[in-house]
Amino acid sequence: MRNTICRPMRTPSCKPTFDMVIEQEKPDLVLLIPPITEYVDGGFRAMRWASDRYRFHETLVRVIQESPYADRVVTLDNPTFEGRKTQAIQAIRQATGFTPRTGIS
């Protein structure tokens, strides 16, 4: 896990790509959903991460905290899909002044 996130950011061949993405992409907001729901094998998930998904999340948070995006992160931690959707809409409205029409009920 650490090799797939942390090490590439520190190797000479990947770091320029990471820096380029940070330079070119100037997000107003980064929405982060922690692993708060049950990890179900629906046939499309990489189940090898099932037991380490919180460690993966913690590593991702550390990588983001070291980036220029750190002050733009909003964690959507409501335990329900509807609650996370509401949190996202509020965060988007606050960061951009725009209220998204989701079409999702």
ABEGO torsion letter per residue (X at the ends): XAAAAAAAAABAAAAAAAAAAAAABBBABBBBBBBABBBBBAGABBAAAAAAAAAAAAAAAAAAAABAAAAABBBBABABAAAAAAAAAAAAAAAAGBBBBAGBX
